Amino acid sequence: MTEADSAVLEHLRHIRGAVDGLRDDMREVKGRLGILESQYANLSNRMDRLDGRVERIERRLNLTNA
């Protein structure tokens, strides 16, 4: 094997290691994003319920929009 071949293989090994590290990072990012999506959906549902409750309170008090 020539010195050039050896240098190319060394660079390819380095690139492979970097790509493997990025895969692990992406897996973590995807997991965190999934958690954020779940929390957003939960918050959105809670806001919808609060909106319904406020509307019922406004109707009971005969409040109208100004």
N, CA, C and O atoms as a Maestro MAE file, in Angstrom:
{
 s_m_m2io_version
 :::
 2.0.0
}

f_m_ct {
 s_m_title
 :::
 protein
 m_atom[264] {
  # First column is atom index #
  i_m_mmod_type
  r_m_x_coord
  r_m_y_coord
  r_m_z_coord
  i_m_residue_number
  s_m_chain_name
  s_m_pdb_residue_name
  s_m_pdb_atom_name
  i_m_atomic_number
  :::
  1 25 0.861 -1.169 0.000 1 A "MET " " N  " 7
  2 3 0.000 0.000 0.000 1 A "MET " " CA " 6
  3 2 0.911 1.236 0.000 1 A "MET " " C  " 6
  4 15 1.914 1.290 0.712 1 A "MET " " O  " 8
  5 25 0.541 2.196 -0.796 2 A "THR " " N  " 7
  6 3 1.359 3.409 -0.896 2 A "THR " " CA " 6
  7 2 1.030 4.364 0.236 2 A "THR " " C  " 6
  8 15 0.039 4.204 0.949 2 A "THR " " O  " 8
  9 25 1.880 5.349 0.376 3 A "GLU " " N  " 7
  10 3 1.659 6.353 1.419 3 A "GLU " " CA " 6
  11 2 0.382 7.144 1.164 3 A "GLU " " C  " 6
  12 15 -0.314 7.524 2.106 3 A "GLU " " O  " 8
  13 25 0.071 7.395 -0.117 4 A "ALA " " N  " 7
  14 3 -1.159 8.128 -0.470 4 A "ALA " " CA " 6
  15 2 -2.386 7.307 -0.089 4 A "ALA " " C  " 6
  16 15 -3.354 7.839 0.455 4 A "ALA " " O  " 8
  17 25 -2.338 5.993 -0.382 5 A "ASP " " N  " 7
  18 3 -3.463 5.116 -0.018 5 A "ASP " " CA " 6
  19 2 -3.674 5.115 1.494 5 A "ASP " " C  " 6
  20 15 -4.806 5.161 1.975 5 A "ASP " " O  " 8
  21 25 -2.576 5.063 2.228 6 A "SER " " N  " 7
  22 3 -2.654 5.059 3.682 6 A "SER " " CA " 6
  23 2 -3.275 6.358 4.202 6 A "SER " " C  " 6
  24 15 -4.078 6.336 5.135 6 A "SER " " O  " 8
  25 25 -2.904 7.480 3.601 7 A "ALA " " N  " 7
  26 3 -3.445 8.771 4.019 7 A "ALA " " CA " 6
  27 2 -4.938 8.850 3.721 7 A "ALA " " C  " 6
  28 15 -5.711 9.364 4.530 7 A "ALA " " O  " 8
  29 25 -5.340 8.341 2.563 8 A "VAL " " N  " 7
  30 3 -6.761 8.346 2.193 8 A "VAL " " CA " 6
  31 2 -7.560 7.494 3.168 8 A "VAL " " C  " 6
  32 15 -8.624 7.901 3.635 8 A "VAL " " O  " 8
  33 25 -7.038 6.301 3.474 9 A "LEU " " N  " 7
  34 3 -7.737 5.428 4.422 9 A "LEU " " CA " 6
  35 2 -7.848 6.071 5.796 9 A "LEU " " C  " 6
  36 15 -8.877 5.947 6.460 9 A "LEU " " O  " 8
  37 25 -6.804 6.752 6.220 10 A "GLU " " N  " 7
  38 3 -6.848 7.430 7.516 10 A "GLU " " CA " 6
  39 2 -7.919 8.526 7.525 10 A "GLU " " C  " 6
  40 15 -8.643 8.680 8.509 10 A "GLU " " O  " 8
  41 25 -8.016 9.278 6.439 11 A "HIS " " N  " 7
  42 3 -9.056 10.309 6.343 11 A "HIS " " CA " 6
  43 2 -10.449 9.691 6.333 11 A "HIS " " C  " 6
  44 15 -11.367 10.213 6.965 11 A "HIS " " O  " 8
  45 25 -10.606 8.595 5.628 12 A "LEU " " N  " 7
  46 3 -11.903 7.921 5.583 12 A "LEU " " CA " 6
  47 2 -12.299 7.411 6.965 12 A "LEU " " C  " 6
  48 15 -13.467 7.498 7.342 12 A "LEU " " O  " 8
  49 25 -11.345 6.882 7.719 13 A "ARG " " N  " 7
  50 3 -11.646 6.430 9.086 13 A "ARG " " CA " 6
  51 2 -12.081 7.597 9.964 13 A "ARG " " C  " 6
  52 15 -13.005 7.474 10.768 13 A "ARG " " O  " 8
  53 25 -11.414 8.714 9.801 14 A "HIS " " N  " 7
  54 3 -11.776 9.909 10.575 14 A "HIS " " CA " 6
  55 2 -13.194 10.365 10.213 14 A "HIS " " C  " 6
  56 15 -13.990 10.693 11.092 14 A "HIS " " O  " 8
  57 25 -13.495 10.382 8.934 15 A "ILE " " N  " 7
  58 3 -14.833 10.784 8.477 15 A "ILE " " CA " 6
  59 2 -15.882 9.830 9.030 15 A "ILE " " C  " 6
  60 15 -16.937 10.272 9.483 15 A "ILE " " O  " 8
  61 25 -15.611 8.538 9.001 16 A "ARG " " N  " 7
  62 3 -16.558 7.551 9.525 16 A "ARG " " CA " 6
  63 2 -16.826 7.802 11.011 16 A "ARG " " C  " 6
  64 15 -17.974 7.748 11.452 16 A "ARG " " O  " 8
  65 25 -15.788 8.072 11.768 17 A "GLY " " N  " 7
  66 3 -15.959 8.360 13.196 17 A "GLY " " CA " 6
  67 2 -16.801 9.599 13.421 17 A "GLY " " C  " 6
  68 15 -17.654 9.630 14.308 17 A "GLY " " O  " 8
  69 25 -16.558 10.621 12.611 18 A "ALA " " N  " 7
  70 3 -17.338 11.851 12.750 18 A "ALA " " CA " 6
  71 2 -18.803 11.611 12.420 18 A "ALA " " C  " 6
  72 15 -19.686 12.116 13.113 18 A "ALA " " O  " 8
  73 25 -19.068 10.845 11.371 19 A "VAL " " N  " 7
  74 3 -20.445 10.556 10.969 19 A "VAL " " CA " 6
  75 2 -21.151 9.734 12.045 19 A "VAL " " C  " 6
  76 15 -22.318 9.981 12.349 19 A "VAL " " O  " 8
  77 25 -20.458 8.769 12.617 20 A "ASP " " N  " 7
  78 3 -21.058 7.968 13.689 20 A "ASP " " CA " 6
  79 2 -21.413 8.848 14.885 20 A "ASP " " C  " 6
  80 15 -22.460 8.658 15.503 20 A "ASP " " O  " 8
  81 25 -20.552 9.808 15.214 21 A "GLY " " N  " 7
  82 3 -20.842 10.737 16.306 21 A "GLY " " CA " 6
  83 2 -22.072 11.586 16.003 21 A "GLY " " C  " 6
  84 15 -22.882 11.853 16.891 21 A "GLY " " O  " 8
  85 25 -22.211 12.009 14.749 22 A "LEU " " N  " 7
  86 3 -23.372 12.810 14.356 22 A "LEU " " CA " 6
  87 2 -24.655 11.993 14.448 22 A "LEU " " C  " 6
  88 15 -25.702 12.521 14.823 22 A "LEU " " O  " 8
  89 25 -24.580 10.716 14.111 23 A "ARG " " N  " 7
  90 3 -25.770 9.856 14.227 23 A "ARG " " CA " 6
  91 2 -26.255 9.808 15.664 23 A "ARG " " C  " 6
  92 15 -27.454 9.900 15.930 23 A "ARG " " O  " 8
  93 25 -25.313 9.662 16.592 24 A "ASP " " N  " 7
  94 3 -25.694 9.626 18.006 24 A "ASP " " CA " 6
  95 2 -26.317 10.954 18.425 24 A "ASP " " C  " 6
  96 15 -27.318 10.984 19.141 24 A "ASP " " O  " 8
  97 25 -25.712 12.056 17.970 25 A "ASP " " N  " 7
  98 3 -26.255 13.376 18.295 25 A "ASP " " CA " 6
  99 2 -27.656 13.545 17.722 25 A "ASP " " C  " 6
  100 15 -28.542 14.070 18.397 25 A "ASP " " O  " 8
  101 25 -27.863 13.110 16.492 26 A "MET " " N  " 7
  102 3 -29.174 13.242 15.856 26 A "MET " " CA " 6
  103 2 -30.219 12.400 16.593 26 A "MET " " C  " 6
  104 15 -31.368 12.818 16.732 26 A "MET " " O  " 8
  105 25 -29.828 11.236 17.057 27 A "ARG " " N  " 7
  106 3 -30.756 10.389 17.808 27 A "ARG " " CA " 6
  107 2 -31.212 11.116 19.075 27 A "ARG " " C  " 6
  108 15 -32.390 11.081 19.427 27 A "ARG " " O  " 8
  109 25 -30.273 11.772 19.753 28 A "GLU " " N  " 7
  110 3 -30.618 12.519 20.955 28 A "GLU " " CA " 6
  111 2 -31.522 13.709 20.618 28 A "GLU " " C  " 6
  112 15 -32.489 13.978 21.331 28 A "GLU " " O  " 8
  113 25 -31.207 14.411 19.541 29 A "VAL " " N  " 7
  114 3 -32.013 15.561 19.130 29 A "VAL " " CA " 6
  115 2 -33.428 15.118 18.791 29 A "VAL " " C  " 6
  116 15 -34.394 15.779 19.174 29 A "VAL " " O  " 8
  117 25 -33.559 14.008 18.079 30 A "LYS " " N  " 7
  118 3 -34.891 13.498 17.725 30 A "LYS " " CA " 6
  119 2 -35.682 13.130 18.978 30 A "LYS " " C  " 6
  120 15 -36.883 13.387 19.055 30 A "LYS " " O  " 8
  121 25 -35.012 12.533 19.949 31 A "GLY " " N  " 7
  122 3 -35.688 12.190 21.197 31 A "GLY " " CA " 6
  123 2 -36.183 13.423 21.932 31 A "GLY " " C  " 6
  124 15 -37.313 13.458 22.419 31 A "GLY " " O  " 8
  125 25 -35.329 14.433 22.007 32 A "ARG " " N  " 7
  126 3 -35.730 15.672 22.681 32 A "ARG " " CA " 6
  127 2 -36.847 16.371 21.922 32 A "ARG " " C  " 6
  128 15 -37.757 16.932 22.533 32 A "ARG " " O  " 8
  129 25 -36.786 16.342 20.600 33 A "LEU " " N  " 7
  130 3 -37.843 16.960 19.804 33 A "LEU " " CA " 6
  131 2 -39.170 16.252 20.036 33 A "LEU " " C  " 6
  132 15 -40.212 16.904 20.115 33 A "LEU " " O  " 8
  133 25 -39.147 14.938 20.146 34 A "GLY " " N  " 7
  134 3 -40.363 14.183 20.433 34 A "GLY " " CA " 6
  135 2 -40.964 14.581 21.766 34 A "GLY " " C  " 6
  136 15 -42.183 14.696 21.898 34 A "GLY " " O  " 8
  137 25 -40.108 14.791 22.753 35 A "ILE " " N  " 7
  138 3 -40.588 15.222 24.069 35 A "ILE " " CA " 6
  139 2 -41.226 16.605 23.967 35 A "ILE " " C  " 6
  140 15 -42.291 16.846 24.536 35 A "ILE " " O  " 8
  141 25 -40.571 17.515 23.238 36 A "LEU " " N  " 7
  142 3 -41.127 18.864 23.073 36 A "LEU " " CA " 6
  143 2 -42.466 18.838 22.354 36 A "LEU " " C  " 6
  144 15 -43.383 19.569 22.728 36 A "LEU " " O  " 8
  145 25 -42.592 18.003 21.323 37 A "GLU " " N  " 7
  146 3 -43.864 17.896 20.607 37 A "GLU " " CA " 6
  147 2 -44.972 17.413 21.527 37 A "GLU " " C  " 6
  148 15 -46.097 17.912 21.485 37 A "GLU " " O  " 8
  149 25 -44.639 16.439 22.355 38 A "SER " " N  " 7
  150 3 -45.619 15.905 23.301 38 A "SER " " CA " 6
  151 2 -46.050 16.976 24.300 38 A "SER " " C  " 6
  152 15 -47.238 17.120 24.589 38 A "SER " " O  " 8
  153 25 -45.087 17.720 24.823 39 A "GLN " " N  " 7
  154 3 -45.410 18.780 25.778 39 A "GLN " " CA " 6
  155 2 -46.243 19.878 25.125 39 A "GLN " " C  " 6
  156 15 -47.163 20.412 25.744 39 A "GLN " " O  " 8
  157 25 -45.922 20.215 23.877 40 A "TYR " " N  " 7
  158 3 -46.702 21.239 23.168 40 A "TYR " " CA " 6
  159 2 -48.140 20.768 22.966 40 A "TYR " " C  " 6
  160 15 -49.082 21.536 23.161 40 A "TYR " " O  " 8
  161 25 -48.307 19.500 22.574 41 A "ALA " " N  " 7
  162 3 -49.657 18.973 22.371 41 A "ALA " " CA " 6
  163 2 -50.444 19.014 23.678 41 A "ALA " " C  " 6
  164 15 -51.623 19.367 23.684 41 A "ALA " " O  " 8
  165 25 -49.803 18.659 24.768 42 A "ASN " " N  " 7
  166 3 -50.462 18.691 26.079 42 A "ASN " " CA " 6
  167 2 -50.859 20.117 26.444 42 A "ASN " " C  " 6
  168 15 -51.975 20.357 26.906 42 A "ASN " " O  " 8
  169 25 -49.955 21.050 26.239 43 A "LEU " " N  " 7
  170 3 -50.248 22.454 26.544 43 A "LEU " " CA " 6
  171 2 -51.373 22.985 25.661 43 A "LEU " " C  " 6
  172 15 -52.240 23.727 26.124 43 A "LEU " " O  " 8
  173 25 -51.351 22.602 24.396 44 A "SER " " N  " 7
  174 3 -52.391 23.045 23.472 44 A "SER " " CA " 6
  175 2 -53.760 22.531 23.914 44 A "SER " " C  " 6
  176 15 -54.744 23.270 23.875 44 A "SER " " O  " 8
  177 25 -53.823 21.289 24.328 45 A "ASN " " N  " 7
  178 3 -55.089 20.722 24.822 45 A "ASN " " CA " 6
  179 2 -55.579 21.454 26.069 45 A "ASN " " C  " 6
  180 15 -56.771 21.728 26.213 45 A "ASN " " O  " 8
  181 25 -54.648 21.767 26.963 46 A "ARG " " N  " 7
  182 3 -55.034 22.490 28.176 46 A "ARG " " CA " 6
  183 2 -55.568 23.877 27.833 46 A "ARG " " C  " 6
  184 15 -56.554 24.324 28.420 46 A "ARG " " O  " 8
  185 25 -54.932 24.553 26.896 47 A "MET " " N  " 7
  186 3 -55.387 25.889 26.484 47 A "MET " " CA " 6
  187 2 -56.776 25.809 25.857 47 A "MET " " C  " 6
  188 15 -57.618 26.674 26.097 47 A "MET " " O  " 8
  189 25 -57.015 24.768 25.052 48 A "ASP " " N  " 7
  190 3 -58.336 24.606 24.448 48 A "ASP " " CA " 6
  191 2 -59.408 24.425 25.519 48 A "ASP " " C  " 6
  192 15 -60.493 24.996 25.419 48 A "ASP " " O  " 8
  193 25 -59.104 23.635 26.536 49 A "ARG " " N  " 7
  194 3 -60.069 23.439 27.622 49 A "ARG " " CA " 6
  195 2 -60.316 24.731 28.383 49 A "ARG " " C  " 6
  196 15 -61.453 25.044 28.736 49 A "ARG " " O  " 8
  197 25 -59.244 25.485 28.637 50 A "LEU " " N  " 7
  198 3 -59.409 26.770 29.320 50 A "LEU " " CA " 6
  199 2 -60.250 27.731 28.493 50 A "LEU " " C  " 6
  200 15 -61.080 28.462 29.033 50 A "LEU " " O  " 8
  201 25 -60.035 27.728 27.189 51 A "ASP " " N  " 7
  202 3 -60.809 28.593 26.307 51 A "ASP " " CA " 6
  203 2 -62.300 28.259 26.410 51 A "ASP " " C  " 6
  204 15 -63.141 29.156 26.477 51 A "ASP " " O  " 8
  205 25 -62.614 26.980 26.423 52 A "GLY " " N  " 7
  206 3 -64.012 26.568 26.570 52 A "GLY " " CA " 6
  207 2 -64.597 26.993 27.900 52 A "GLY " " C  " 6
  208 15 -65.748 27.423 27.975 52 A "GLY " " O  " 8
  209 25 -63.801 26.873 28.947 53 A "ARG " " N  " 7
  210 3 -64.290 27.278 30.265 53 A "ARG " " CA " 6
  211 2 -64.541 28.777 30.325 53 A "ARG " " C  " 6
  212 15 -65.547 29.214 30.884 53 A "ARG " " O  " 8
  213 25 -63.643 29.567 29.757 54 A "VAL " " N  " 7
  214 3 -63.823 31.025 29.751 54 A "VAL " " CA " 6
  215 2 -65.073 31.396 28.965 54 A "VAL " " C  " 6
  216 15 -65.827 32.278 29.377 54 A "VAL " " O  " 8
  217 25 -65.297 30.733 27.844 55 A "GLU " " N  " 7
  218 3 -66.506 31.017 27.050 55 A "GLU " " CA " 6
  219 2 -67.767 30.734 27.850 55 A "GLU " " C  " 6
  220 15 -68.716 31.516 27.806 55 A "GLU " " O  " 8
  221 25 -67.787 29.626 28.579 56 A "ARG " " N  " 7
  222 3 -68.956 29.312 29.407 56 A "ARG " " CA " 6
  223 2 -69.155 30.353 30.502 56 A "ARG " " C  " 6
  224 15 -70.287 30.752 30.778 56 A "ARG " " O  " 8
  225 25 -68.071 30.794 31.126 57 A "ILE " " N  " 7
  226 3 -68.167 31.823 32.171 57 A "ILE " " CA " 6
  227 2 -68.714 33.114 31.578 57 A "ILE " " C  " 6
  228 15 -69.577 33.758 32.174 57 A "ILE " " O  " 8
  229 25 -68.211 33.495 30.404 58 A "GLU " " N  " 7
  230 3 -68.691 34.729 29.763 58 A "GLU " " CA " 6
  231 2 -70.183 34.642 29.450 58 A "GLU " " C  " 6
  232 15 -70.920 35.612 29.629 58 A "GLU " " O  " 8
  233 25 -70.625 33.471 28.980 59 A "ARG " " N  " 7
  234 3 -72.066 33.318 28.686 59 A "ARG " " CA " 6
  235 2 -72.891 33.426 29.955 59 A "ARG " " C  " 6
  236 15 -73.941 34.068 29.953 59 A "ARG " " O  " 8
  237 25 -72.437 32.811 31.037 60 A "ARG " " N  " 7
  238 3 -73.188 32.869 32.297 60 A "ARG " " CA " 6
  239 2 -73.295 34.289 32.826 60 A "ARG " " C  " 6
  240 15 -74.311 34.667 33.409 60 A "ARG " " O  " 8
  241 25 -72.245 35.074 32.623 61 A "LEU " " N  " 7
  242 3 -72.245 36.446 33.132 61 A "LEU " " CA " 6
  243 2 -72.796 37.440 32.127 61 A "LEU " " C  " 6
  244 15 -72.810 38.648 32.363 61 A "LEU " " O  " 8
  245 25 -73.251 36.904 30.994 62 A "ASN " " N  " 7
  246 3 -73.781 37.750 29.918 62 A "ASN " " CA " 6
  247 2 -72.780 38.817 29.476 62 A "ASN " " C  " 6
  248 15 -73.146 39.968 29.238 62 A "ASN " " O  " 8
  249 25 -71.527 38.420 29.370 63 A "LEU " " N  " 7
  250 3 -70.487 39.327 28.908 63 A "LEU " " CA " 6
  251 2 -70.415 39.271 27.381 63 A "LEU " " C  " 6
  252 15 -70.624 38.219 26.777 63 A "LEU " " O  " 8
  253 25 -70.119 40.407 26.777 64 A "THR " " N  " 7
  254 3 -69.955 40.445 25.325 64 A "THR " " CA " 6
  255 2 -68.610 41.078 25.012 64 A "THR " " C  " 6
  256 15 -68.031 41.775 25.846 64 A "THR " " O  " 8
  257 25 -68.117 40.832 23.803 65 A "ASN " " N  " 7
  258 3 -66.873 41.461 23.380 65 A "ASN " " CA " 6
  259 2 -67.068 42.934 23.155 65 A "ASN " " C  " 6
  260 15 -68.076 43.358 22.590 65 A "ASN " " O  " 8
  261 25 -66.111 43.712 23.593 66 A "ALA " " N  " 7
  262 3 -66.209 45.176 23.425 66 A "ALA " " CA " 6
  263 2 -65.776 45.599 22.045 66 A "ALA " " C  " 6
  264 15 -65.794 46.788 21.729 66 A "ALA " " O  " 8
  :::
 }
 m_bond[263] {
  # First column is bond index #
  i_m_from
  i_m_to
  i_m_order
  :::
  1 1 2 1
  2 2 3 1
  3 3 4 2
  4 3 5 1
  5 5 6 1
  6 6 7 1
  7 7 8 2
  8 7 9 1
  9 9 10 1
  10 10 11 1
  11 11 12 2
  12 11 13 1
  13 13 14 1
  14 14 15 1
  15 15 16 2
  16 15 17 1
  17 17 18 1
  18 18 19 1
  19 19 20 2
  20 19 21 1
  21 21 22 1
  22 22 23 1
  23 23 24 2
  24 23 25 1
  25 25 26 1
  26 26 27 1
  27 27 28 2
  28 27 29 1
  29 29 30 1
  30 30 31 1
  31 31 32 2
  32 31 33 1
  33 33 34 1
  34 34 35 1
  35 35 36 2
  36 35 37 1
  37 37 38 1
  38 38 39 1
  39 39 40 2
  40 39 41 1
  41 41 42 1
  42 42 43 1
  43 43 44 2
  44 43 45 1
  45 45 46 1
  46 46 47 1
  47 47 48 2
  48 47 49 1
  49 49 50 1
  50 50 51 1
  51 51 52 2
  52 51 53 1
  53 53 54 1
  54 54 55 1
  55 55 56 2
  56 55 57 1
  57 57 58 1
  58 58 59 1
  59 59 60 2
  60 59 61 1
  61 61 62 1
  62 62 63 1
  63 63 64 2
  64 63 65 1
  65 65 66 1
  66 66 67 1
  67 67 68 2
  68 67 69 1
  69 69 70 1
  70 70 71 1
  71 71 72 2
  72 71 73 1
  73 73 74 1
  74 74 75 1
  75 75 76 2
  76 75 77 1
  77 77 78 1
  78 78 79 1
  79 79 80 2
  80 79 81 1
  81 81 82 1
  82 82 83 1
  83 83 84 2
  84 83 85 1
  85 85 86 1
  86 86 87 1
  87 87 88 2
  88 87 89 1
  89 89 90 1
  90 90 91 1
  91 91 92 2
  92 91 93 1
  93 93 94 1
  94 94 95 1
  95 95 96 2
  96 95 97 1
  97 97 98 1
  98 98 99 1
  99 99 100 2
  100 99 101 1
  101 101 102 1
  102 102 103 1
  103 103 104 2
  104 103 105 1
  105 105 106 1
  106 106 107 1
  107 107 108 2
  108 107 109 1
  109 109 110 1
  110 110 111 1
  111 111 112 2
  112 111 113 1
  113 113 114 1
  114 114 115 1
  115 115 116 2
  116 115 117 1
  117 117 118 1
  118 118 119 1
  119 119 120 2
  120 119 121 1
  121 121 122 1
  122 122 123 1
  123 123 124 2
  124 123 125 1
  125 125 126 1
  126 126 127 1
  127 127 128 2
  128 127 129 1
  129 129 130 1
  130 130 131 1
  131 131 132 2
  132 131 133 1
  133 133 134 1
  134 134 135 1
  135 135 136 2
  136 135 137 1
  137 137 138 1
  138 138 139 1
  139 139 140 2
  140 139 141 1
  141 141 142 1
  142 142 143 1
  143 143 144 2
  144 143 145 1
  145 145 146 1
  146 146 147 1
  147 147 148 2
  148 147 149 1
  149 149 150 1
  150 150 151 1
  151 151 152 2
  152 151 153 1
  153 153 154 1
  154 154 155 1
  155 155 156 2
  156 155 157 1
  157 157 158 1
  158 158 159 1
  159 159 160 2
  160 159 161 1
  161 161 162 1
  162 162 163 1
  163 163 164 2
  164 163 165 1
  165 165 166 1
  166 166 167 1
  167 167 168 2
  168 167 169 1
  169 169 170 1
  170 170 171 1
  171 171 172 2
  172 171 173 1
  173 173 174 1
  174 174 175 1
  175 175 176 2
  176 175 177 1
  177 177 178 1
  178 178 179 1
  179 179 180 2
  180 179 181 1
  181 181 182 1
  182 182 183 1
  183 183 184 2
  184 183 185 1
  185 185 186 1
  186 186 187 1
  187 187 188 2
  188 187 189 1
  189 189 190 1
  190 190 191 1
  191 191 192 2
  192 191 193 1
  193 193 194 1
  194 194 195 1
  195 195 196 2
  196 195 197 1
  197 197 198 1
  198 198 199 1
  199 199 200 2
  200 199 201 1
  201 201 202 1
  202 202 203 1
  203 203 204 2
  204 203 205 1
  205 205 206 1
  206 206 207 1
  207 207 208 2
  208 207 209 1
  209 209 210 1
  210 210 211 1
  211 211 212 2
  212 211 213 1
  213 213 214 1
  214 214 215 1
  215 215 216 2
  216 215 217 1
  217 217 218 1
  218 218 219 1
  219 219 220 2
  220 219 221 1
  221 221 222 1
  222 222 223 1
  223 223 224 2
  224 223 225 1
  225 225 226 1
  226 226 227 1
  227 227 228 2
  228 227 229 1
  229 229 230 1
  230 230 231 1
  231 231 232 2
  232 231 233 1
  233 233 234 1
  234 234 235 1
  235 235 236 2
  236 235 237 1
  237 237 238 1
  238 238 239 1
  239 239 240 2
  240 239 241 1
  241 241 242 1
  242 242 243 1
  243 243 244 2
  244 243 245 1
  245 245 246 1
  246 246 247 1
  247 247 248 2
  248 247 249 1
  249 249 250 1
  250 250 251 1
  251 251 252 2
  252 251 253 1
  253 253 254 1
  254 254 255 1
  255 255 256 2
  256 255 257 1
  257 257 258 1
  258 258 259 1
  259 259 260 2
  260 259 261 1
  261 261 262 1
  262 262 263 1
  263 263 264 2
  :::
 }
}
